[in-house]
Amino acid sequence: MAWITENRRTEVLERRSEPYLTDALKDYFARKYFPRYPTKRAVLLPALHAIQHTYNWIPPQAMEEIAAFLELAPAEVMDTATFYEEYWLKPKGEFLIQVCRSLSCEICDSAKLTDHCKQKLGIEPFETTDDGRFTLVELECLGACGTAPVALINDVLHENLTVETLDQLIEKLPKHAHDYKDPEIGWNDSDLPHH
């Protein structure tokens, strides 16, 4: 795969007047995480997770705000956010459909699941529908090889999928992602301040 270059030196970042890292989020980090870790730097991963969970992606302005709050160089925050695949640096759909393409899932026809989503939603992997509702992703092993093929819809794992069962899951999704929760799986945001 060829390197994809981005002009970050002269790129003009979109900014909004209100901060992404609100006073409520800063207070949340100070109460919940600062006492648990020896340095502010150690709070970087939870801070990135919280911003992504709150806004559904991590805007560049938010990375700068996190860097200032945690007393880090903005490049350190960017390095971390770009290293891990779980962080989204561009807006994504409300529903993230992630089809596993590991060997076990591939043998069990996971490509049919991806092809069905592409046709049904009219998007390619890593694209988002025009209405902002769905983003399709192919990813490597979800650790459920014994129940392949599998996919995540947001943070909920669905196993032993067929094109028909995946189609039924998509059709049953609520209008908004905040109504799609599994109490046993995913982010616990009961005490996370909302924007």
C-alpha positions as CSV (number, residue, x, y, z in Angstrom):
1,M,0.0,0.0,0.0
2,A,1.3,3.4,-0.9
3,W,1.8,6.2,1.6
4,I,-0.9,8.8,1.5
5,T,0.5,12.2,2.2
6,E,-1.4,15.0,3.9
7,N,-0.5,18.7,4.0
8,R,-0.7,19.4,7.7
9,R,1.9,22.2,7.7
10,T,-0.2,24.7,5.8
11,E,-3.6,23.1,6.3
12,V,-6.3,25.5,7.7
13,L,-8.3,23.8,10.4
14,E,-12.0,24.4,10.8
15,R,-12.8,25.9,14.1
16,R,-15.9,26.5,16.1
17,S,-16.3,29.2,18.7
18,E,-17.2,26.8,21.6
19,P,-14.6,24.3,22.8
20,Y,-15.0,20.6,22.3
21,L,-13.3,20.0,25.6
22,T,-15.9,21.7,27.8
23,D,-15.4,22.6,31.4
24,A,-17.7,19.7,32.3
25,L,-15.4,17.3,30.5
26,K,-12.3,18.8,32.1
27,D,-13.9,18.4,35.5
28,Y,-14.9,14.8,34.6
29,F,-11.3,14.0,33.7
30,A,-9.9,15.7,36.8
31,R,-12.3,13.8,39.1
32,K,-12.3,10.4,37.5
33,Y,-8.9,10.0,35.9
34,F,-6.3,12.3,37.4
35,P,-6.4,10.5,40.8
36,R,-5.9,7.1,39.1
37,Y,-2.8,8.0,37.1
38,P,0.7,9.3,38.0
39,T,0.8,11.9,35.2
40,K,-1.7,13.9,33.1
41,R,-0.2,12.2,30.0
42,A,-1.7,8.9,31.1
43,V,-5.2,10.4,30.7
44,L,-4.7,10.9,26.9
45,L,-6.4,7.6,25.8
46,P,-9.5,8.1,28.1
47,A,-9.7,11.7,26.9
48,L,-9.7,10.7,23.2
49,H,-12.3,8.1,23.9
50,A,-14.5,10.5,25.7
51,I,-14.3,13.2,23.0
52,Q,-15.0,10.6,20.3
53,H,-17.9,9.2,22.3
54,T,-19.4,12.7,22.8
55,Y,-19.0,14.0,19.2
56,N,-18.8,10.7,17.3
57,W,-15.3,11.6,16.0
58,I,-12.2,13.5,17.2
59,P,-11.9,17.0,15.5
60,P,-8.4,18.5,15.2
61,Q,-9.5,21.4,17.4
62,A,-10.4,18.9,20.1
63,M,-6.9,17.4,19.8
64,E,-5.4,20.8,20.4
65,E,-7.6,21.4,23.4
66,I,-6.7,18.0,24.9
67,A,-3.0,18.8,24.3
68,A,-3.3,22.1,26.2
69,F,-5.3,20.5,29.0
70,L,-3.0,17.6,29.5
71,E,0.2,19.7,29.0
72,L,1.3,17.8,25.9
73,A,2.5,18.8,22.5
74,P,-0.4,18.7,19.9
75,A,1.8,16.4,17.8
76,E,1.8,13.8,20.7
77,V,-2.0,13.8,20.7
78,M,-2.1,13.5,16.9
79,D,0.5,10.7,17.0
80,T,-1.6,8.8,19.5
81,A,-4.9,9.4,17.7
82,T,-3.5,8.3,14.3
83,F,-1.8,5.2,15.7
84,Y,-4.9,3.5,17.0
85,E,-7.5,2.4,14.4
86,E,-10.4,2.9,16.9
87,Y,-10.1,6.7,16.7
88,W,-12.0,8.5,14.0
89,L,-10.4,11.7,12.7
90,K,-13.2,12.4,10.3
91,P,-17.0,12.4,11.0
92,K,-18.6,9.0,10.8
93,G,-22.2,7.9,10.6
94,E,-24.4,7.4,13.6
95,F,-24.3,3.7,13.0
96,L,-20.9,2.2,12.4
97,I,-21.2,-1.2,10.7
98,Q,-17.9,-3.1,11.0
99,V,-17.7,-6.4,9.2
100,C,-14.9,-8.7,10.3
101,R,-12.7,-9.9,7.4
102,S,-10.3,-12.2,9.3
103,L,-9.6,-15.6,8.0
104,S,-12.4,-17.4,9.9
105,C,-14.9,-14.8,8.9
106,E,-13.6,-14.8,5.3
107,I,-14.0,-18.6,5.1
108,C,-17.6,-18.2,6.3
109,D,-18.4,-15.7,3.6
110,S,-18.0,-12.3,5.4
111,A,-17.4,-10.8,1.9
112,K,-21.1,-11.4,1.2
113,L,-22.0,-9.3,4.2
114,T,-19.8,-6.4,3.1
115,D,-21.2,-6.7,-0.5
116,H,-24.7,-6.6,0.8
117,C,-24.0,-3.5,2.9
118,K,-22.4,-1.8,-0.1
119,Q,-25.4,-2.5,-2.2
120,K,-28.0,-1.7,0.4
121,L,-26.4,1.5,1.7
122,G,-24.8,2.7,-1.6
123,I,-21.4,3.2,0.0
124,E,-17.9,1.6,-0.1
125,P,-16.0,0.6,3.0
126,F,-14.9,3.7,5.0
127,E,-17.6,5.8,3.4
128,T,-20.6,7.3,5.1
129,T,-24.1,7.6,3.6
130,D,-25.2,11.0,2.5
131,D,-27.7,11.3,5.4
132,G,-24.9,10.6,7.9
133,R,-26.7,7.6,9.3
134,F,-24.3,4.7,8.3
135,T,-20.6,4.2,7.9
136,L,-19.3,0.8,6.6
137,V,-15.9,-0.6,7.7
138,E,-14.1,-3.8,7.2
139,L,-11.7,-4.7,10.0
140,E,-9.5,-7.5,11.2
141,C,-10.3,-10.0,13.9
142,L,-13.0,-9.3,16.4
143,G,-12.0,-12.3,18.5
144,A,-15.2,-14.3,17.8
145,C,-13.9,-16.8,15.3
146,G,-16.0,-19.6,16.7
147,T,-19.2,-17.8,15.7
148,A,-18.1,-16.4,12.3
149,P,-19.0,-14.4,10.4
150,V,-19.4,-11.5,12.8
151,A,-19.9,-7.8,12.7
152,L,-20.1,-4.9,15.1
153,I,-22.9,-2.4,14.9
154,N,-21.6,0.4,17.0
155,D,-20.3,-1.4,20.0
156,V,-22.6,-4.5,19.8
157,L,-21.2,-7.7,18.5
158,H,-23.5,-9.8,16.2
159,E,-22.5,-13.4,15.6
160,N,-23.4,-16.2,13.1
161,L,-24.5,-13.6,10.6
162,T,-26.1,-14.2,7.2
163,V,-27.0,-11.6,4.7
164,E,-30.6,-12.0,5.8
165,T,-29.9,-11.6,9.5
166,L,-27.7,-8.6,8.9
167,D,-30.4,-7.1,6.7
168,Q,-32.9,-7.6,9.5
169,L,-30.5,-5.9,12.1
170,I,-30.1,-2.9,9.8
171,E,-33.8,-2.6,9.3
172,K,-34.5,-2.8,13.0
173,L,-32.1,0.0,13.9
174,P,-33.7,3.0,15.6
175,K,-33.7,6.4,14.0
176,H,-30.8,7.6,16.2
177,A,-27.8,5.8,17.6
178,H,-28.4,7.0,21.2
179,D,-31.5,4.7,21.2
180,Y,-29.3,1.7,20.3
181,K,-27.7,0.5,23.5
182,D,-26.7,-2.9,24.9
183,P,-26.3,-2.7,28.7
184,E,-23.7,-5.5,28.7
185,I,-21.5,-4.2,25.9
186,G,-19.8,-0.9,25.0
187,W,-19.0,2.4,26.5
188,N,-20.5,3.2,29.9
189,D,-21.3,6.9,29.8
190,S,-23.6,7.2,32.7
191,D,-21.4,9.8,34.4
192,L,-19.9,11.3,31.2
193,P,-21.1,14.9,30.7
194,H,-22.9,15.4,27.5
195,H,-22.6,18.4,25.2
